[in-house]
Amino acid sequence: MSESQADDPDNFSRRVPDGDDRRRLVCDTCGFIQYENPRIVVGVVAGWEDRILLCRRAIPPRTGFWTLPAGYLELGESPEAGAVREAWEEARAALEIDQLLAVYSITRISQVQLIYRARLSHARVEPGPESLEVGLFRFDEIPYQDIAFPSVLWALKDYRETLDQRGFPPRVEPAQRPPPAVPPAESDRQ
């Protein structure tokens, strides 16, 4: 396929290619199949003493809401390196990955999220270009009502449940895990 054909969306139609079982974008000129695959998101729940690092988003979606340092894995990058890079880009956080905390499959937006448990090297953090502000929060200080995405709540809950564990198997979640009914900090009080 020539570069001009690949750049021309009019050359593509959505159909089931021979030997396949689902509709794909196929070049009408040369038969090239453009596979559309899930995106891999990498991130961390990074702790410092009894606090968790959160970032207030400066970019869409969910601008102004709190999240974990996370983002898309780059080509040629290991998931661990991507998670470290995202923490630096969003919070200027230096950290060490402990282990994989969880894998979340979010099929409605075609994402697979790999979330790691990490330790901050020091408490000095500051907003990167994708964050309005960053902060270190105790579990009872986390602004649960202003969390950007359900997967952030899942990761905070999974982190809290594994705080004192080493070498635990990562949580691998079904495709449509619902958000926790109550924030993790309040669930211990019931």
C-alpha positions as CSV (number, residue, x, y, z in Angstrom):
1,M,0.0,0.0,0.0
2,S,1.4,3.4,-0.9
3,E,1.5,6.2,1.6
4,S,-1.1,8.2,-0.3
5,Q,-3.5,5.3,-0.2
6,A,-3.0,4.9,3.6
7,D,-3.7,8.6,4.1
8,D,-6.9,8.6,2.0
9,P,-9.9,7.4,4.1
10,D,-11.9,7.2,0.9
11,N,-9.8,4.1,-0.1
12,F,-11.2,2.2,2.9
13,S,-14.4,0.4,3.6
14,R,-15.6,-1.5,6.6
15,R,-16.2,-5.2,5.8
16,V,-15.4,-8.7,7.0
17,P,-12.1,-9.8,5.2
18,D,-11.8,-13.3,3.9
19,G,-10.9,-15.7,6.8
20,D,-11.9,-13.2,9.5
21,D,-14.9,-13.0,11.7
22,R,-15.4,-9.3,12.3
23,R,-15.7,-6.1,10.3
24,R,-12.4,-4.3,9.7
25,L,-11.2,-1.3,7.7
26,V,-10.0,-2.7,4.4
27,C,-8.2,-0.8,1.6
28,D,-10.4,-1.1,-1.5
29,T,-7.3,-0.6,-3.7
30,C,-4.8,-3.1,-2.3
31,G,-6.7,-5.2,0.3
32,F,-4.6,-3.9,3.3
33,I,-6.4,-4.5,6.6
34,Q,-6.2,-1.8,9.1
35,Y,-6.6,-3.5,12.5
36,E,-8.0,-1.4,15.3
37,N,-6.8,-2.8,18.6
38,P,-7.3,-1.8,22.3
39,R,-5.1,0.9,23.7
40,I,-2.8,0.0,26.6
41,V,-2.9,2.4,29.5
42,V,-0.1,2.3,32.2
43,G,-0.2,4.0,35.6
44,V,0.7,3.8,39.2
45,V,-0.7,4.1,42.7
46,A,2.3,5.7,44.2
47,G,2.6,5.9,48.0
48,W,4.7,8.1,50.3
49,E,4.4,7.0,53.9
50,D,0.6,7.0,54.5
51,R,-0.3,9.1,51.5
52,I,-1.2,8.5,47.9
53,L,-0.2,10.7,44.9
54,L,-3.1,12.1,42.9
55,C,-3.1,14.6,40.0
56,R,-5.8,17.1,39.1
57,R,-6.2,16.8,35.3
58,A,-5.4,19.8,33.1
59,I,-6.5,18.0,29.9
60,P,-9.7,16.4,28.6
61,P,-11.4,14.2,29.3
62,R,-12.5,15.1,32.8
63,T,-10.4,18.3,33.2
64,G,-10.3,19.4,36.8
65,F,-10.9,16.0,38.3
66,W,-8.4,13.9,40.3
67,T,-6.7,10.8,38.9
68,L,-3.6,8.6,39.3
69,P,-0.6,9.3,37.1
70,A,-1.4,7.2,34.0
71,G,-1.5,7.4,30.2
72,Y,-1.0,5.5,27.0
73,L,2.0,3.2,26.6
74,E,4.3,4.3,23.8
75,L,5.7,2.1,21.1
76,G,8.9,0.4,22.1
77,E,8.3,1.1,25.8
78,S,7.9,-1.5,28.5
79,P,4.8,-1.1,30.7
80,E,6.9,-0.4,33.8
81,A,9.0,2.3,32.0
82,G,5.7,3.8,30.7
83,A,4.3,4.0,34.2
84,V,7.4,5.6,35.5
85,R,7.4,8.1,32.6
86,E,3.7,9.0,33.1
87,A,4.4,9.7,36.9
88,W,7.2,12.0,35.9
89,E,5.2,13.8,33.1
90,E,2.2,14.4,35.3
91,A,3.6,14.9,38.7
92,R,7.4,15.2,38.4
93,A,7.4,12.2,40.7
94,A,10.5,10.0,41.1
95,L,9.4,6.5,42.0
96,E,10.2,2.9,42.1
97,I,7.8,0.3,40.8
98,D,7.0,-2.4,43.5
99,Q,4.8,-4.7,41.4
100,L,1.8,-5.0,39.1
101,L,-1.3,-4.2,41.2
102,A,-4.1,-4.9,38.7
103,V,-5.1,-5.3,35.1
104,Y,-8.4,-3.7,34.2
105,S,-10.2,-4.5,30.9
106,I,-12.5,-1.7,29.9
107,T,-14.1,-2.9,26.7
108,R,-16.6,0.0,26.2
109,I,-13.6,2.3,25.5
110,S,-11.3,-0.4,24.2
111,Q,-8.6,0.0,26.9
112,V,-6.5,-2.4,28.9
113,Q,-5.1,-0.7,32.0
114,L,-2.0,-2.0,33.7
115,I,-1.7,-0.3,37.1
116,Y,1.4,-0.7,39.2
117,R,2.0,-0.3,42.9
118,A,4.9,2.1,43.5
119,R,6.9,3.9,46.1
120,L,7.8,7.6,45.8
121,S,11.5,8.2,46.2
122,H,10.7,11.5,48.0
123,A,7.7,13.6,48.7
124,R,8.7,16.4,46.3
125,V,6.1,16.4,43.5
126,E,4.8,19.2,41.3
127,P,2.4,19.5,38.4
128,G,3.6,18.5,35.0
129,P,2.0,19.9,31.8
130,E,-1.0,17.6,32.0
131,S,-1.8,18.4,35.7
132,L,-3.4,21.5,37.3
133,E,-2.1,20.4,40.7
134,V,-0.8,17.4,42.4
135,G,-1.1,16.2,46.0
136,L,-0.3,13.5,48.5
137,F,-3.5,12.4,50.3
138,R,-4.3,10.1,53.2
139,F,-7.1,7.7,52.4
140,D,-9.6,9.8,54.4
141,E,-8.5,13.0,52.6
142,I,-9.0,11.7,49.0
143,P,-11.6,13.8,47.1
144,Y,-13.7,10.7,46.1
145,Q,-16.5,12.8,44.7
146,D,-14.0,14.5,42.3
147,I,-12.3,11.3,41.0
148,A,-12.0,11.3,37.2
149,F,-12.6,7.7,36.3
150,P,-14.0,4.5,37.9
151,S,-10.7,2.7,37.4
152,V,-9.0,5.2,39.7
153,L,-11.4,4.1,42.5
154,W,-10.8,0.4,41.7
155,A,-7.0,0.9,41.9
156,L,-7.2,2.8,45.2
157,K,-9.3,0.0,46.6
158,D,-7.0,-2.7,45.3
159,Y,-3.9,-0.7,46.6
160,R,-5.5,-0.3,50.1
161,E,-6.3,-4.1,50.2
162,T,-2.7,-5.0,49.4
163,L,-0.9,-2.4,51.5
164,D,0.8,-5.0,53.8
165,Q,1.2,-7.7,51.2
166,R,4.3,-8.6,49.1
167,G,4.3,-10.8,46.1
168,F,0.6,-11.0,45.8
169,P,-1.0,-12.0,42.5
170,P,-2.2,-8.9,40.6
171,R,-6.0,-8.4,40.3
172,V,-7.2,-9.3,36.8
173,E,-10.7,-7.9,36.4
174,P,-13.6,-8.8,34.2
175,A,-14.4,-6.5,31.4
176,Q,-17.1,-4.4,33.2
177,R,-16.2,-4.1,36.9
178,P,-18.6,-1.6,38.6
179,P,-17.1,1.2,40.7
180,P,-17.0,0.5,44.4
181,A,-20.3,1.3,46.2
182,V,-18.5,3.3,48.8
183,P,-15.1,5.0,48.8
184,P,-12.4,2.7,50.3
185,A,-11.8,5.0,53.2
186,E,-15.4,4.8,54.3
187,S,-15.8,1.1,53.8
188,D,-13.7,0.3,56.9
189,R,-16.1,2.3,59.1
190,Q,-19.2,0.3,58.3
